[in-house]
Every structure is written in C-alpha cells, then in structure tokens.
C-alpha cells in the first residue's frame, strides 16, 4: 500500500499448538501461518481472472487462500452467549496519513482500499497480550456477514504484537441519519487519486469515536482477508454497528467498491462472544 507502514511482509509458518482453555493459546506465539514466499507479490483483485476464487492460482505464496482451513471473513450468527476471553482497547487521538492504495510490497497488504495509518500509542489487549494499532482501512460492502447479510461497509483496525502476531477489530457500518465525525474528516481529506497519500497533521481523529457503546464482540481465529491470506489472526467483530449517512458510504464506495472477499467456511473453528469487561452478559 502507499502508506509507509513499518510492518514486514509476513513470512514463516506457524507450528500447530495443543488445545488450551485459553483462546489466545490457539495461536503460535512466534508467527502467523503463511504460504510459501515468492520473489515478489503478484497482482490480484476482486473480479475476473484475478478475483478471490483465483487468488491461489496466481502465486504459490497465495496457496492458503484456497488450502487454508482458518480463513476470513466468515458469516456470524447473532447471539448473546459470552466466553471467557477478556479484551480492552486504549485508543488515543491521532493525526491522519490517508492513502488510496492498490498493491504494494513489504507491508501487510489489505488490498484496494482507503487506509489510514495512525500515530503510535493506541493498543488492543486480548487476555494478557497487547497489540499495537498500526492502521485501519475500509471494505464496501462488508466482508463479514450477519446471519448471511452484508452491511454497507466494514472497517478493519489492524494491530500487531511485539512478536509479530496480528489482531483485527472489525466494525460494521449501517446507514442512518447521523454522520460519523471521524469519517467526515477522512472523506474531506481523501487523496486525489489512487496511489497518493495525504498526511493531515493539523487535524486529529479521536479513535474512541469509532468504537460503539456496546462492546460485545464475536471472537474467532481467522486470516487476512487478502492475499497471502495468512492465518492465525485474532479477530474481534463488534456486534453493535456504527451509523453513517448514505453520502458517507457513497463517498468511499464510489472509490473502492466492491472490495470484499466472500465469506469462508468455518470448518472446525469456534466463534465466541466476548465483551470488553470479559464478563458474561
């Protein structure tokens, strides 16, 4: 992507771990699971011969997009059931480095999207493990579905721990009459064209504005939703949706839509419901 994000392209292969009562122990602490590396990333997209169904055929590095058993996104079923995992966010204010990007090397590649990199200091804690917020980006329509239904838009807040593991907080958007103030600032400062970056230093985003009041989330172990489809990614998808106006949805969807990967089989994975206090509802 066009943003200068200090995250190396993911390499290595996670070893299988024994089952544990601690959800975080399902993920190897040394690395995420990736496909074999290649000399350079291969161009991919969301339609035609380079769309999601063809990703694994484009490069050996993308093999997990078809062969992986722990892929994202997935369909989520509405529930109030709660698990044991505690989670919390500590988000700060940040300046904005906004990029309209397609494909870049040597970073976590979230595909054709509007991406905002953030200042250091914002964190997500899962259990006793801390992940640092690196960037967030948008998919229109949503990638995760609720009871089989796509929402107009989804935002992925991408975090990385000191040992290189990833955690993504997914936030779904619904259309309403209330404009989202953070989204308004982003839209007002969108780059003029693909491949460009706009670093907005004189305006601040309050990242907490993007978090709904109800912090109940669906938690599961998944993957990146774009090639190389690396697995063992911690996912939290918030149940409550953020309201944005039709104009705000259109401002982004007109630039990037459609950029959603279809939902993937759940296979043997379990989806837990957890809230920010870690207590049952």
Secondary structure, DSSP 4 states (H G I P E B T S, - for coil): --S----PPP-S-PPP----SSGGGGS-SS--B-PPP-SSPPP--SSGGGSGGGHHHH-GGGTHHHH-SS-S--EE-------S--EEEE--EEEEEEEEES--SSS----SEEEEE--TT-EEEETTEEEEEEEEEEESS-SSEETTEE-SEEEEEEEE-TTS-EEEEEEEEEE-SSPPHHHHHHHHT--SSTT-EEEEEEEEEEGGGGS-S---EEEEEEE-SSTT--EEEEEEEESSPEEE-HHHHHHHHHHH-S--PPP---TT---EEE-TTS---
